[in-house]
């Protein structure tokens, strides 16, 4: 599932382990729709950014097709959450 929607996953610098996910351009609208349906939306900022929560992770979805996953321990956990969100 990840190969279909995700272009790449990078680990952000900082004290906490945050992950930046870049969605494939051709599939980004479909992927963002699936993700937002499964997240509990907490805040929307001018249609550019939607912040939500899925399980214990904070998910920020940018209109450009970039996601930021916060509050995770390792890359495998980020990949597992993405698999669930994109299923």
Secondary structure, 3 states (H helix, E strand, C coil): CHHHHEEEEEECCCCCEEEEEEECHHHHHHHHHHHHHHCEEEEEECCCEEEEEECCEEEEEECCCEEEEEEECCHHHHHHHHHHHHC
